[in-house]
Amino acid sequence: MGGKQVQHWPSWYFGPGGQSAICHRIEDVPTGWCREPEDVVEASDPPPEDGPEAWAGHRVVDLIAALRAAGQPIRAFENSRQIFERAVAIGVIPAYGKPDTD
């Protein structure tokens, strides 16, 4: 049966974090909610802000782990930016805005 799709109200709608609700009209449906739970796109965590614990969206602990995995020494005097730049220089993470070409 082709043609116009009929919307029946009230209807279940699903949102992020497993939320769901019965909506009685289209105006009641929150932005980003969907008719099927598998269609909901969960927001990703924002990248950490630059500072002592992170640089360019990378946490320092992750940068140190990448350097250790590459057999690089960890230098106590380096700040987060220096650790990030060294990780980029040896190729364990991609640089700012440069696509990973592997």
N, C-alpha and C positions, 0 to 999 in steps of 0.2 A: 504494500500500500504506500505509494509515493505521495508527495505533496507536503503540505504544511505539518510541521511537528507540533503536537499539542502538549502544552505544559499543564500538569495537574497540580493544584494547590490544595492543601498544604503539601510541602515536599521536604525531604531531608536534605541538608547541605552539610558539607564537611570542610573543616578548616585546619590550620596548622596545629601541631601538638596534640593531635587526636581529638580535637574539638568537633562537636557536631550539634546541630540544632534543627528543629522543624521551623521552616519559614513559611509564612502564609501568603506572601506575595514577593515579587522580584525586588521590590524596594527594601525588603527586610534582609536580603542576603548580604552579609558583610563582604567587603572587597577582598578578592583572592580566594573566596570559598568556592567549592566545586560540588557538583552533584554526585561524583564518585570519589571515594576516599583516596584511591590510587592516583587521582589527577592533581592532588594537592602538592604544591612545591614548597618544601620547608626552606625557610630562610637560613642561609649559612651564617656561621659566626663571623663577625667583622674581624679583619686582621688586627693584630695588636698594634698599638701606637708606638712610634719610635721613641726610644728612651733607653734606660739602662738594661731593661729586660728584653728588648726587641729592636729590630731594625728592618725597614723595608718589608714589613709584613711577616718576618721570620722571628720566632722566639729564639733568644740566645741559647737556650738549652738545646734546641734543635740544631742550630748552627754548630755548636760544639760537638754534638753527636755526629753530625756529618763530617766534620774535620777529623774526629777520632776514627771514624769508619774508613777514612782515606789515609790513615796512618800519619796524620799531621800532629805536631805538638800543640798543646793548648798553652797559650801565653797569658799569664795572670794580669799583665799590664794592659792588654788590649781592651778597648771599649767595644760596645755592640756594633758600631759602624765599622771598626777595623776588623772585627771577626767576620762580619758580613762580607766586606771587600776581599778578605783573604779566601773565604769560601767560594766567592765568585771567580777570583783569580785562578784557583786551582781546578775550577769546573765542577764542584760538587753541588752547586745550585746555579740557576740562570741569573743573569744580571737584570737590573731594572728594565722592564719593558721588552727585553730581548726574548724572542721565543726560543724554547728548548729545541735545538735542531737535531736531536738524536733520532 
